[in-house]
């Protein structure tokens, strides 16, 4: 096997949005660095089932709804 082909793993501290911390091994950063998360399973609506609204940037969602809103999949 070729030398120096695999990334170097080291320990880092991960800080979640609610302030909880844990130590893990990673290739990110360098030994002892701290990774502060902006989104994690405790705050993301995909995991929490949150009631956040989908942001309509540039009318994309409304254009999609206008174009495909009348489709019914599998119903006859």
Rosetta blueprint (number, residue, H / E / L):
1 X L
2 X L
3 X L
4 X L
5 X L
6 X L
7 X L
8 X L
9 X L
10 X E
11 X E
12 X E
13 X E
14 X E
15 X E
16 X L
17 X L
18 X L
19 X L
20 X L
21 X E
22 X E
23 X E
24 X E
25 X E
26 X E
27 X L
28 X L
29 X L
30 X L
31 X L
32 X L
33 X L
34 X E
35 X E
36 X E
37 X L
38 X L
39 X L
40 X L
41 X L
42 X L
43 X L
44 X L
45 X H
46 X H
47 X H
48 X H
49 X L
50 X L
51 X L
52 X L
53 X L
54 X L
55 X L
56 X L
57 X H
58 X H
59 X H
60 X H
61 X H
62 X H
63 X H
64 X H
65 X H
66 X H
67 X H
68 X H
69 X L
70 X L
71 X L
72 X L
73 X L
74 X L
75 X L
76 X L
